[in-house]
Amino acid sequence: MTRLVHAGSAVVDYVYRIDALPLPGTEKTASSHARLAGGGFNLMVAAIRAGMPVAFAGRHGTGPDADFLRAALAAEHIEVMTPPAAGKDSGNSVVLVSEDAERTFVSWPGAEATLSKADLAQVALRPGDWVFSSGYTLSYPGSREALADWIETLPAGVPFVFDPTPVVAEIPRDILDRVLARTTWLSCNDGDAAAIAGAGDPAEAAALLLACHCHHAEGVLVRCGAEGAHARLRDGRQRLVEGFVVEPVDTNGAGDTHIGAFIAALARGDDPFAAVRYANAAAAISVTRHGGASAPTDGEIRALLSARPGIAALE
């Protein structure tokens, strides 16, 4: 069975809802607080709910946050492929969600920041597997070399999906170039695309990423929030796949939801543009709910797509 193997980081989020970010030297009282699994967990949940089995190949620790994270993975029926790392807890992130639905992070790396060759040697891929990783693990000095080496040696038939994330500037350029060269599908937001390609326009950035950086990729997606996503394919097709207008309450995890849903749709054989629209719908639903792992089910996504049939170009 086709499976998504997530070779990246998952952490625990400590989420505080506030009306607005506090000014320096002042204090805010949150209207709510929650402890939730986050980071790569959000993407894995999105793929699971879209119908794709998932396995976690990242590093996780020993301690209260690691125990909480593993319990969340088990609850979603996500296989854990690596053993706990002794002596170090999993990392965590303080997430401040303001009334405008924006989120602000303060993160503390844990065991996930020290993914090693020995850890990755225990990851047994199967025929039909897809692999995903993000820029977060590549930004950690204790993980980047091992992960880049492993990505470069993935079997030729294994599709590799990569999201550079907002920490792209912290990834050494030689590491980033190596990973982009092995990428089958690149999905990034417009800011990250511009940081790599040097172009501010999303459509132009997508073209440059495909032509100059992702030499073996089948396609590049540049996510632009509610506007949708610019998709450019190796066969020359390109399109802005429109998004969905919704009233957001929490944008945490929207990008993760988009990528997880996109991979699930592609892996089952959907046309790439249809897969992008499916992912747009998933992300739109997710931002109307609180929490990063708020991805909708396949049935909920299809209901939104049916209610808003969308562009004729997908016929």
Buried (B, 14 or more C-beta within 10 A) or exposed (E): EBBBBBBBBBBBBBBBBBEEEEEEEEEBEEEEEBEBBBBBBBBBBBBBBBBBBBBBBBBBBBBEBBBBBBEBBEEBEBEBBBEBBEEBBBBBBEBBBBEEBBBEEEBBBBBBBBBBEEBBEEBEBEEEBBBBBBBBBBBBEBBBBBBBEBBEEBEEEBBBBBBBBBBBEBBBEEBBBBBBBBBBBBBBBBBBBBBBBEBEBBBBBBBBBBEEBBEEBBBBBBBBBBBBBBBBBBEEEBBBBBBBEBEBBBBBBBBBBBBBBBBBBBBEEBEBBBBBBBBBBBBBBBBBBBBBBBBBBBEBBEBBBEEEEBEEEBE
